[in-house]
Amino acid sequence: MPRAMTLFKNMGMNPIAAPTDFHGKNQAWPTQPTIGAFKKSEIAIHELLDITWHYLMH
């Protein structure tokens, strides 16, 4: 969401955040990583790389 908000603001728009597609649950800390944990890491790394790329290119 932060990446999208920044992109729209840079285009002169006034966006309203409406996040969807949540990837979390209220559960105890697992003793071993799960496939879901790896997917969440993939999503977080993807967003971080996109934010970095946008910053470097603009």
NORBELCOR-V993561 format. One record per helix or strand. SS is the DSSP state (alpha for helix, beta for strand). FROM is the first residue (numbers start at 1). LEN is the number of residues. If there is no record, write none. Layout:
SS_FROM_LEN / SS_FROM_LEN
//
This chain:
alpha_2_9 / alpha_35_23
//
